[in-house]
């Protein structure tokens, strides 16, 4: 069975290109889109390394926050603080 009207999520430009849902209404992958300079493989690798490191940092902090929240569900606040302080002292002494 055919729908009464076409899917309204997509519109077409006067050239028949699918128009994006962005506020700027740029055509997807066509001549009206933004122009980017080509990056070297080295630049791309460095950017990928930076982004991977940033992701791992954010994920690690989120994991730590979850661990602290779990501790808080069955331990007193002062006990959690004491445990974390001991762990911090241990980390500082690893140098």
Secondary structure, DSSP 8 states (H G I E B T S, - for coil): ---SS--TT-EE-TTS-EE-SSTT--BTTSTTS-------HHHHHHHHHHHHHHHHHHHHHHHHHHHHHHHHHHS-HHHHHHHHHHHHHHHHTT-
